[in-house]
Amino acid sequence: MGFSKDVDRIRRLGEQAQASWRGRRIAQRLQNTVPVIGDGTIEAVVYFPDRVANIYQIEQWYEPLRELARRHKVVVVTRKWGSTARLLRDCPIPVVHCEDIESVERFLDRQRVRVIFYVNQNQQNFPTMRFSTPAHVFICHGESDKDYMSSNQLKAYDHVFIAGQAARDRIARKLIAFDESHLIEVGRPQVDVHHPIPTYLRDDERTVVLYAPTTEGDVPSMRYSSAAAHGVPLMRSLVKSGRHRVIYRPHPRLGLTVPEYRRAHEKILKIIENANRADPTAGHLANTHGPFGWQIGAADVCITDISAVAFDWLATGKPLLVTRPAEPRAQLPETGLVHELELFTATDAGRAALIVDAVVAGRDRSHADLVQRYFGDTTPGASMSRFLDACDDVIRERNAALAARAGSVLPGRRE
């Protein structure tokens, strides 16, 4: 058993090295086609030292970052060649690759960076936080009631951008001796964006259902994914009805750690393929890659797990079904959205078509209050404005603090 694990580990290391080599070649070729970034021009950095498997965490920030770049010069700083190559290809703002933390330091020394944003809690973020000139701001990559969203790690940042009052309450309940003045409510600017709906998606009388299961997680306590228990019977029910069109959008990491979830994912893909072959007008879609956003506008109802997708969907005001984890060791949040909704169980998955019809027909009038508590003002453009204004405030305050610090330094003394 130990020998087998060693072989697997060596194989994975070899695959990672090969992927890094390919990413480096692609990134270096792409770098030659983009303008050189001038010294002293950059005010904001999004620090992403993570691998390409977690690119989804920064992809959802593309449009807010594009808007931020209209006000302040902003770049993404990467550390993994695969991620650099992908972002150079897709990201709407400039990308800078830094081989090591010394390269990051040299880059910051040449620029006037006033804020560094972080989209996750990766331990590789920590070395960058030793730089005291910029403000360090956690913007995360989703809103949910998971423990991750109220981690003690939040104390490490100068500011934490949160969605609304529900997030503030969640953090206040969980953390001890946390300074709540560090929290800034910005809503969800990532979904305050108009995404064109693909022309290949049929427009007819069918109810469009977005099924978006989350990843199985790294540990059983975080195993919220419905793919293994709900996914197959749920999908069979919906594609057989003739009244529904399914957009299947799984988490990018679904099935990477637990084979059972990978097998369920593959069965769901096969069900969709067979359903479309049997009825070419069905138009069911397996949307496993690319940006997430247009799916929210295209669908009439969403089935998802305890995840950020549930919260993104919540702001639309459209019907939402959140699954109950089948994993008995999964720890549900003690408070929050899961206690506001009747959770969709695995035993009911075979009746998914009927349940979807019922939830579409009977909307809950209390939904608007729930949206307000989680996101505040969700009128188009409101969240994006709050995000941009918050960035302005952080940069302005950091400039003032640096000017005050410079004025307090005695002549001939360096800090």
Number of C-alpha atoms within 10 A of each C-alpha: 6 7 8 9 10 11 12 12 12 12 12 12 12 12 12 14 12 12 14 19 14 14 20 19 13 18 21 15 12 15 18 9 9 11 8 10 13 9 12 13 14 20 20 24 22 22 22 26 26 21 16 20 11 14 17 17 17 20 19 19 20 16 20 20 24 14 16 21 18 10 12 17 17 23 23 23 21 24 21 20 26 24 25 32 25 16 23 22 14 12 19 17 18 18 23 20 24 19 13 12 14 11 13 19 13 11 19 20 13 13 16 18 24 22 22 24 23 22 19 21 16 11 9 15 16 10 10 16 15 10 12 10 18 24 21 23 23 22 21 19 19 20 23 24 22 19 16 15 19 20 13 15 12 21 16 13 17 17 21 23 21 25 26 22 16 22 23 17 14 20 22 15 11 13 16 9 8 14 13 15 9 14 22 18 19 25 27 29 23 21 26 21 16 12 15 11 13 10 7 8 14 14 11 9 9 15 20 23 25 24 25 25 29 24 24 26 17 11 11 13 14 20 22 26 30 32 31 24 20 24 23 21 19 23 22 19 17 23 22 12 12 14 14 22 25 24 23 24 19 22 18 17 15 20 23 14 14 15 12 14 21 18 14 20 21 12 16 22 19 14 17 22 15 13 18 16 12 10 12 10 13 20 23 24 18 17 16 15 11 9 14 17 20 15 24 20 14 18 19 20 24 25 23 28 26 26 21 17 23 24 22 19 24 20 23 18 16 17 22 23 19 22 24 22 24 18 17 9 13 16 15 19 15 12 12 17 19 18 11 11 12 12 15 20 15 21 12 13 23 18 15 21 22 14 15 21 14 12 15 15 10 9 13 12 9 9 15 13 10 17 20 16 15 25 24 21 18 20 10 13 14 16 25 23 18 18 25 20 14 16 21 15 12 19 20 12 14 18 19 12 13 15 11 11 11 12 10 9 11 9 7 5 6 7 6
